[in-house]
Amino acid sequence: MAERLRERIISGEYGRGDKLKQADIAAELGVSITPVREALKVLEMEGFVASVPHKGLSVPDIDPENAREIFELRVLLERDLVERAVARITKAQIEELREMHRQLSKLVKEREVYPVRVANVRFHFYLYEIADRPQTLQFVRVLWAKYPFNFHDDQAVRFKHLQQEHGEIIRKLEAGDKKAAVAAMIDHIETGWVRVSKNVLPVARK
């Protein structure tokens, strides 16, 4: 449940500043309130959800002042996860990434905005989990909670690049070029930051 709600926040389906009512979420997902309540507690600890006195839970706003630091920490920790993951990855896991990429490409073609973002989250974290570094992975989740993913100036362009960059990562993995696969992932993160920073940093300077 926490993973499903986390994906919805990162994708922007639950927007920054939106109030999160347990009963509404439970009804929407067809579950009881209990798993929703427990999931929200987990997300609050990670920073995906904030508790506001007398107002309940909401999705916290992005702090543009911290955006560059968060990006730099993402590069540092995600590089470590990818390096460890590619040293352990199996052919079956590479094929699973390939299938995830097929699904993402289909969603990009159909211009399904929120599902594309969710597919991106799943691609990254499937690869990162292969590293078997749960503490590092948890820190990365916290960083993703604070990262301004949805500040791209042109989502259609970014999604096209996303598709191409994921494809490049998979091609390097299939070729057995682990060093190049790591480089392709870091390039993917940095390319996204270049586009995001055009919108985030001007806000921070105001």
BAFI-3210 file (N, C-alpha, C; in Angstrom, 3 decimals, decimal comma, padded with zeros to 6 digits):
// residues 206
n [1|2|3|4|5|6|7|8|9|10|11|12|13|14|15|16|17|18|19|20|21|22|23|24|25|26|27|28|29|30|31|32|33|34|35|36|37|38|39|40|41|42|43|44|45|46|47|48|49|50|51|52|53|54|55|56|57|58|59|60|61|62|63|64|65|66|67|68|69|70|71|72|73|74|75|76|77|78|79|80|81|82|83|84|85|86|87|88|89|90|91|92|93|94|95|96|97|98|99|100|101|102|103|104|105|106|107|108|109|110|111|112|113|114|115|116|117|118|119|120|121|122|123|124|125|126|127|128|129|130|131|132|133|134|135|136|137|138|139|140|141|142|143|144|145|146|147|148|149|150|151|152|153|154|155|156|157|158|159|160|161|162|163|164|165|166|167|168|169|170|171|172|173|174|175|176|177|178|179|180|181|182|183|184|185|186|187|188|189|190|191|192|193|194|195|196|197|198|199|200|201|202|203|204|205|206]
n.u [000,823|001,917|003,799|002,179|000,887|003,087|004,035|001,943|002,227|004,799|004,352|002,631|-000,059|-001,306|-001,187|001,241|000,646|-001,901|-004,589|-004,797|-007,120|-007,929|-010,235|-011,224|-009,118|-009,053|-011,570|-011,253|-009,238|-010,363|-010,060|-009,776|-009,688|-007,574|-005,055|-004,418|-004,057|-001,793|000,050|000,273|001,521|004,062|004,854|004,846|007,025|009,018|008,858|007,160|004,626|003,031|002,128|-000,226|-001,044|-004,348|-005,310|-004,802|-003,379|-001,180|000,266|003,515|004,863|007,376|010,694|012,410|014,920|016,466|016,769|019,024|020,921|019,584|019,448|022,222|022,786|021,150|022,492|024,887|024,072|022,435|024,157|025,817|023,982|023,290|025,768|026,248|024,021|024,273|026,400|025,310|023,131|020,885|020,243|017,528|016,496|017,314|015,750|013,273|013,442|013,538|010,940|009,474|010,300|009,141|006,454|006,486|007,200|004,956|003,053|004,087|003,743|000,981|000,535|000,020|000,143|000,381|000,585|002,998|004,875|004,681|005,556|008,198|009,157|008,916|010,698|013,206|013,358|013,087|015,506|017,274|016,679|017,850|020,443|020,520|020,733|019,298|019,240|020,472|018,698|016,412|017,143|017,289|014,605|013,617|014,870|013,659|011,132|011,392|012,191|011,818|010,149|008,127|008,490|009,188|009,523|008,386|006,535|006,013|008,297|010,214|009,324|009,800|012,581|013,050|012,179|014,088|016,458|016,141|016,068|018,697|020,136|019,299|020,245|023,019|023,259|022,418|024,463|026,452|028,099|028,900|030,010|029,371|026,615|026,103|027,061|025,215|022,850|023,447|023,789|021,172|019,814|021,074|020,441|017,698|017,723|018,820|016,719|014,711|015,882|015,804|013,336|013,059|015,282|015,134|012,884|013,866|015,655|014,142]
n.v [-001,206|001,263|001,600|001,949|004,369|006,004|006,028|007,389|009,929|010,740|010,660|012,747|012,451|012,670|015,801|018,375|019,847|018,857|017,636|014,640|012,315|009,660|008,005|008,639|007,800|005,070|004,269|004,864|003,072|000,698|-000,612|-001,296|001,166|000,732|-000,420|001,792|003,804|002,796|002,788|005,509|006,388|005,316|006,715|009,293|009,253|009,000|011,377|011,838|012,545|014,991|016,047|018,342|020,530|020,498|020,250|017,868|015,306|015,952|016,357|017,442|020,642|021,407|022,430|024,789|025,847|023,781|022,057|021,589|020,421|018,074|016,826|016,373|014,589|012,495|011,625|010,718|008,591|006,982|006,262|004,510|002,457|001,553|000,680|-001,488|-003,010|-003,709|-005,397|-007,640|-008,357|-010,483|-012,357|-012,824|-010,783|-008,562|-008,957|-008,553|-005,822|-004,971|-005,660|-003,943|-001,587|-001,798|-001,524|001,086|002,503|002,075|003,494|006,061|006,498|006,523|008,759|008,844|010,444|010,296|007,433|006,997|008,277|006,727|004,280|004,939|005,297|002,652|001,287|002,388|001,716|-001,047|-001,803|-000,668|-002,112|-004,541|-004,222|-004,835|-003,234|-002,132|000,037|002,192|002,336|003,175|005,777|006,896|006,816|008,761|011,028|011,104|011,810|014,482|015,582|017,635|016,340|016,895|019,325|019,781|021,589|020,801|018,158|016,177|016,155|015,469|012,918|011,505|011,599|010,221|007,648|007,012|007,136|005,186|002,983|003,001|002,381|-000,265|-001,480|-001,341|-002,969|-005,416|-005,831|-006,415|-004,463|-003,127|-000,848|001,145|001,016|002,000|004,610|005,470|005,539|007,542|009,683|009,857|010,690|013,153|014,518|014,808|016,530|018,879|019,855|020,139|022,005|024,395|025,399|025,209|026,471|029,278|029,950|029,566|031,651|033,913]
n.w [000,000|000,833|-001,169|-003,436|-002,850|-002,628|-005,239|-006,464|-005,409|-006,283|-009,019|-009,303|-009,243|-006,811|-005,905|-004,992|-001,911|-001,749|000,247|002,120|002,631|004,636|004,446|001,898|000,246|000,842|-000,117|-002,806|-003,551|-002,909|-000,441|003,127|005,788|007,528|006,306|004,740|006,628|007,977|005,894|005,317|007,613|007,296|004,992|005,973|007,700|005,824|004,490|002,397|003,041|005,040|008,302|009,265|011,829|013,035|010,490|009,278|007,133|004,377|001,066|001,056|000,042|-002,459|-001,690|-003,231|-002,612|-001,662|-003,737|-005,503|-003,791|-003,091|-005,580|-006,021|-003,949|-004,748|-007,077|-005,942|-004,167|-005,786|-007,800|-006,394|-005,787|-008,364|-009,358|-007,657|-008,213|-010,964|-010,793|-009,764|-011,251|-013,084|-016,126|-016,338|-014,779|-016,230|-018,478|-017,303|-016,756|-019,397|-020,205|-018,562|-019,682|-022,200|-021,531|-020,490|-022,809|-024,388|-022,903|-023,106|-025,834|-025,885|-024,468|-021,716|-018,922|-015,928|-015,560|-017,018|-015,428|-013,115|-014,133|-014,608|-011,985|-011,050|-012,704|-011,973|-009,187|-009,195|-010,351|-008,467|-006,153|-006,632|-005,850|-003,195|-000,875|001,576|003,426|002,105|-000,023|001,309|002,072|-000,471|-001,234|000,503|-000,552|-003,076|-002,297|-001,844|-004,186|-007,091|-009,320|-011,181|-012,443|-015,020|-018,078|-020,455|-020,706|-022,640|-024,259|-022,341|-021,610|-023,941|-024,025|-021,681|-022,349|-024,321|-022,823|-020,813|-022,478|-023,428|-021,110|-020,698|-023,036|-022,635|-020,394|-021,477|-023,242|-021,549|-020,611|-017,920|-016,682|-018,532|-018,367|-015,807|-016,183|-018,078|-016,574|-014,680|-016,399|-017,299|-014,951|-014,544|-016,897|-016,602|-014,419|-015,507|-017,070|-015,145|-013,390|-014,753|-014,225|-011,463|-010,117|-010,821|-009,285|-006,731|-006,530|-006,287]
ca.u [000,000|002,802|004,407|001,169|000,677|004,340|004,045|000,955|002,763|005,896|003,804|001,834|-001,488|-001,608|-000,346|001,833|-000,337|-003,192|-004,920|-004,976|-008,095|-007,835|-011,472|-011,314|-008,121|-009,500|-012,676|-010,711|-008,433|-011,149|-009,509|-010,216|-008,894|-006,389|-003,800|-004,144|-003,511|-000,434|000,896|000,503|002,511|005,360|005,168|005,140|008,405|009,911|008,754|006,202|003,392|003,266|000,984|-000,430|-001,947|-005,743|-005,684|-004,596|-002,230|-001,140|001,520|004,264|005,374|008,803|011,507|013,380|016,242|017,199|016,674|020,328|021,533|018,883|019,929|023,589|022,704|020,598|023,563|025,832|023,517|021,913|025,315|026,233|023,006|023,381|027,026|026,076|022,978|024,756|027,339|024,531|021,937|020,801|019,608|016,085|016,192|017,455|014,557|012,176|013,615|013,145|009,478|009,021|010,557|008,113|005,230|006,679|007,167|003,557|002,370|004,578|003,069|-000,423|000,530|-000,584|001,107|000,618|001,135|004,396|005,683|004,696|006,423|009,568|009,463|009,069|011,936|014,351|013,443|013,342|016,953|017,951|016,465|018,775|021,687|020,396|021,232|018,028|019,385|020,696|017,443|015,499|017,566|016,913|013,162|013,444|015,265|012,630|009,989|011,674|012,698|010,772|010,062|007,101|008,744|009,674|008,833|007,660|006,456|006,072|009,710|010,920|008,935|010,510|013,956|012,973|012,100|015,375|017,501|015,944|016,482|020,163|020,574|019,046|021,165|024,343|023,165|022,339|025,783|027,393|028,990|028,383|030,474|028,587|025,244|026,109|027,201|023,954|021,883|023,807|023,459|019,708|019,453|021,594|019,666|016,435|017,965|019,031|015,408|014,000|016,520|015,397|012,120|013,176|016,258|014,622|011,978|014,688|016,366|013,209]
ca.v [000,000|002,428|001,748|002,491|005,788|006,686|006,216|008,417|011,237|011,049|010,887|013,965|012,147|013,443|016,972|019,071|020,636|018,165|016,963|013,198|011,807|008,208|007,383|008,824|006,941|003,686|004,042|004,926|001,883|-000,482|-001,306|-000,728|002,312|000,310|-000,421|003,160|004,508|002,312|003,235|006,942|006,546|005,041|007,820|010,484|009,110|009,179|012,742|011,943|013,074|015,848|016,257|019,767|020,640|020,886|020,124|016,499|014,967|016,503|016,183|018,682|021,392|021,318|023,579|025,009|026,169|022,544|021,169|021,184|019,495|016,793|016,239|015,893|013,396|011,432|011,107|009,994|007,340|006,135|005,672|003,361|001,385|000,996|-000,069|-002,764|-003,773|-004,290|-006,463|-008,792|-008,546|-011,703|-012,197|-012,751|-009,442|-007,638|-009,144|-007,895|-004,396|-004,792|-005,689|-002,696|-000,535|-001,929|-000,942|002,540|003,019|002,043|004,590|007,313|006,618|006,831|010,037|008,641|011,173|009,706|006,080|007,057|008,616|005,550|003,294|005,389|004,960|001,194|000,912|002,758|001,010|-002,464|-001,917|-000,338|-003,184|-005,633|-003,940|-005,404|-002,234|-001,564|001,331|003,175|002,449|003,978|007,174|007,345|007,082|010,060|012,055|011,184|012,518|015,913|016,002|018,253|015,584|017,348|020,710|019,855|022,597|020,139|016,765|015,300|016,053|014,730|011,513|010,922|011,413|009,168|006,396|006,777|006,942|003,862|002,027|002,971|001,637|-001,689|-001,957|-001,520|-004,158|-006,588|-006,004|-006,780|-003,324|-002,647|000,517|002,019|001,020|002,955|005,939|005,815|005,896|008,853|010,657|009,955|011,522|014,508|015,134|015,225|017,694|020,063|020,373|020,560|023,174|025,609|025,905|025,234|027,428|030,656|030,114|029,637|032,934|035,017]
ca.w [000,000|000,888|-002,487|-004,351|-002,527|-002,941|-006,692|-006,816|-005,038|-007,200|-010,363|-009,321|-009,173|-005,611|-006,121|-003,857|-001,179|-001,658|001,489|001,948|003,579|004,677|003,975|000,450|-000,391|001,012|-001,045|-004,160|-003,815|-002,602|000,719|004,397|006,222|008,293|005,532|004,296|007,790|008,219|004,781|005,477|008,683|006,670|004,080|006,776|008,168|004,670|003,993|001,302|003,617|006,204|009,188|009,568|012,974|012,825|009,080|008,832|006,304|003,017|000,337|001,281|-001,097|-002,745|-001,292|-004,313|-002,080|-001,392|-004,892|-006,020|-002,838|-003,222|-006,833|-005,837|-003,108|-005,587|-007,933|-005,097|-003,652|-006,853|-008,474|-005,598|-005,958|-009,723|-009,459|-006,965|-008,905|-012,229|-010,461|-009,318|-012,072|-013,878|-017,433|-016,111|-014,271|-017,362|-019,297|-016,591|-017,042|-020,797|-020,249|-017,948|-020,672|-023,239|-020,991|-020,434|-024,185|-024,802|-022,208|-023,712|-027,133|-025,627|-023,738|-020,405|-018,094|-014,607|-015,686|-017,448|-014,248|-012,246|-014,789|-014,379|-010,595|-010,923|-013,398|-011,134|-007,923|-009,466|-010,521|-007,214|-005,170|-006,942|-005,130|-001,844|000,091|002,047|004,099|001,043|-000,762|002,105|001,937|-001,818|-001,192|001,172|-001,518|-004,111|-001,715|-001,836|-005,496|-007,935|-010,568|-012,122|-012,807|-016,405|-018,870|-021,538|-020,313|-023,815|-024,633|-021,297|-021,676|-025,082|-023,576|-020,668|-023,090|-024,975|-021,814|-020,231|-023,501|-023,469|-019,918|-020,937|-024,082|-022,021|-019,544|-022,349|-023,850|-020,498|-020,324|-016,643|-016,461|-019,402|-017,846|-014,686|-016,769|-018,737|-015,538|-014,128|-017,448|-017,272|-013,795|-014,758|-017,969|-015,997|-013,562|-016,355|-017,467|-013,933|-012,773|-015,472|-013,593|-010,008|-009,612|-010,840|-008,146|-005,526|-006,483|-006,075]
c.u [000,863|003,423|003,424|000,966|001,933|004,412|003,081|001,457|003,877|005,370|003,013|000,343|-002,087|-000,663|000,204|000,788|-001,690|-003,380|-005,198|-005,913|-008,134|-009,074|-011,597|-010,345|-008,549|-010,618|-012,182|-009,972|-009,168|-010,599|-010,084|-009,298|-007,583|-005,102|-003,430|-003,504|-002,059|000,523|001,236|001,501|003,919|005,780|005,458|006,577|009,406|009,884|007,816|004,906|003,748|001,980|000,910|-001,419|-003,320|-006,208|-005,499|-003,358|-002,330|000,196|002,312|004,727|006,874|009,495|012,581|014,795|017,100|017,319|018,035|021,013|020,899|019,325|021,319|023,630|022,128|021,691|024,509|025,294|023,021|023,047|025,768|025,283|023,119|024,658|026,899|025,049|023,520|025,781|026,608|023,439|022,028|020,156|018,091|015,679|016,343|016,231|013,342|012,249|013,194|011,624|008,897|009,209|009,531|006,810|005,334|006,574|005,744|002,796|002,809|003,864|001,611|-000,597|-000,219|000,360|001,393|001,158|002,590|005,291|005,776|005,623|007,894|010,015|009,760|010,354|013,142|014,451|013,557|014,846|017,680|017,815|017,396|020,094|021,703|021,066|020,028|018,144|019,593|019,416|016,444|015,860|017,177|015,416|012,886|013,801|014,223|011,396|010,152|012,061|011,571|010,625|009,167|007,248|009,265|008,845|007,994|007,642|006,584|007,521|010,468|010,576|009,631|011,962|014,032|012,993|013,451|016,464|017,366|016,391|017,985|020,719|020,431|020,000|022,564|024,353|023,163|023,686|026,832|028,366|028,484|028,782|029,650|027,139|025,116|026,175|025,904|022,888|022,189|023,507|021,949|019,248|019,873|020,833|018,314|016,608|018,145|017,690|014,637|014,557|016,167|014,173|012,259|014,097|015,813|013,665|012,785|015,355|015,444|013,221]
c.v [001,264|002,685|002,374|003,983|006,607|006,996|007,322|009,815|011,644|011,381|012,185|013,718|012,730|014,632|017,570|019,979|019,969|017,534|015,489|012,686|010,283|007,532|007,490|007,902|005,480|003,350|003,990|003,638|000,584|-001,305|-000,692|000,424|001,884|000,267|000,961|003,947|004,100|002,782|004,716|007,231|006,334|006,218|009,111|010,436|009,350|010,598|012,914|012,603|013,899|016,020|017,731|019,865|021,178|020,740|018,705|016,333|015,595|016,167|017,481|019,344|021,151|022,584|023,796|025,279|024,916|021,634|020,691|020,182|018,111|016,077|015,639|014,638|012,223|010,807|010,240|008,617|006,412|005,542|004,412|002,179|000,736|000,183|-001,444|-003,646|-004,448|-005,394|-007,753|-009,209|-009,818|-011,416|-012,071|-011,372|-008,382|-007,747|-008,498|-006,378|-004,079|-004,764|-004,414|-001,533|-000,592|-001,272|000,577|003,153|003,077|003,217|005,947|007,557|007,028|008,130|009,940|009,207|010,481|008,285|006,054|007,337|007,442|004,479|003,658|005,046|003,469|000,699|001,170|001,860|-000,505|-002,685|-001,685|-001,455|-004,366|-005,451|-004,556|-004,510|-001,504|-000,212|002,456|003,416|003,313|005,454|007,727|007,633|008,447|011,202|012,221|011,911|014,017|016,460|016,537|017,589|016,244|018,815|020,845|020,847|021,979|018,642|015,824|015,077|015,215|013,237|010,805|010,643|010,272|007,798|006,041|006,433|005,595|002,780|001,886|002,195|000,139|-002,247|-002,209|-002,748|-005,431|-006,882|-006,416|-005,684|-002,626|-001,193|001,503|002,103|002,000|004,379|006,396|006,207|007,271|009,949|010,900|010,869|012,971|015,241|015,626|016,464|018,970|020,688|020,886|021,879|024,480|026,243|026,061|026,337|028,874|030,944|030,317|031,003|034,112|035,471]
c.w [000,000|-000,482|-003,476|-004,111|-002,844|-004,433|-007,104|-006,484|-005,997|-008,590|-010,458|-009,302|-007,891|-005,650|-004,841|-003,215|-001,030|-000,282|001,199|003,033|003,501|004,086|002,457|-000,289|-000,320|000,032|-002,486|-004,533|-003,487|-001,459|001,990|004,785|006,876|007,467|005,011|005,425|008,041|007,128|004,913|006,587|008,134|005,799|004,823|007,286|007,040|004,130|002,820|001,746|004,841|006,998|009,566|010,726|012,584|011,368|008,547|007,960|004,917|002,381|000,474|-000,012|-001,258|-002,250|-002,358|-003,816|-001,898|-002,605|-005,388|-005,084|-002,948|-004,487|-006,655|-004,960|-003,882|-006,440|-007,119|-004,688|-004,763|-007,701|-007,721|-005,792|-007,334|-009,886|-008,815|-007,673|-010,161|-011,978|-010,092|-010,299|-012,917|-015,235|-017,276|-015,612|-015,360|-018,267|-018,634|-016,797|-018,477|-020,927|-019,636|-018,922|-021,804|-022,779|-020,920|-021,831|-024,718|-024,182|-022,761|-025,035|-026,958|-024,836|-022,405|-019,344|-016,765|-014,705|-016,160|-016,250|-013,286|-012,828|-014,599|-012,964|-010,470|-011,585|-012,507|-009,907|-008,091|-009,601|-009,204|-006,177|-005,402|-006,186|-003,742|-000,807|000,666|002,721|003,069|000,263|-000,009|002,032|000,566|-001,879|-000,554|000,216|-002,619|-003,594|-001,817|-003,203|-006,386|-009,298|-011,613|-012,523|-014,238|-017,208|-019,987|-021,259|-021,508|-024,261|-023,623|-021,362|-022,832|-024,711|-022,559|-021,334|-023,708|-023,957|-021,116|-021,213|-023,576|-022,278|-020,153|-021,993|-023,515|-021,118|-020,389|-023,009|-022,819|-020,143|-019,061|-016,365|-017,285|-018,941|-016,687|-015,219|-017,424|-017,722|-014,955|-015,138|-017,488|-016,130|-014,026|-015,855|-017,450|-015,152|-014,382|-016,722|-016,248|-013,407|-013,481|-014,835|-012,084|-009,520|-009,730|-009,677|-006,873|-005,399|-006,202|-004,634]
res [m|a|e|r|l|r|e|r|i|i|s|g|e|y|g|r|g|d|k|l|k|q|a|d|i|a|a|e|l|g|v|s|i|t|p|v|r|e|a|l|k|v|l|e|m|e|g|f|v|a|s|v|p|h|k|g|l|s|v|p|d|i|d|p|e|n|a|r|e|i|f|e|l|r|v|l|l|e|r|d|l|v|e|r|a|v|a|r|i|t|k|a|q|i|e|e|l|r|e|m|h|r|q|l|s|k|l|v|k|e|r|e|v|y|p|v|r|v|a|n|v|r|f|h|f|y|l|y|e|i|a|d|r|p|q|t|l|q|f|v|r|v|l|w|a|k|y|p|f|n|f|h|d|d|q|a|v|r|f|k|h|l|q|q|e|h|g|e|i|i|r|k|l|e|a|g|d|k|k|a|a|v|a|a|m|i|d|h|i|e|t|g|w|v|r|v|s|k|n|v|l|p|v|a|r|k]
***
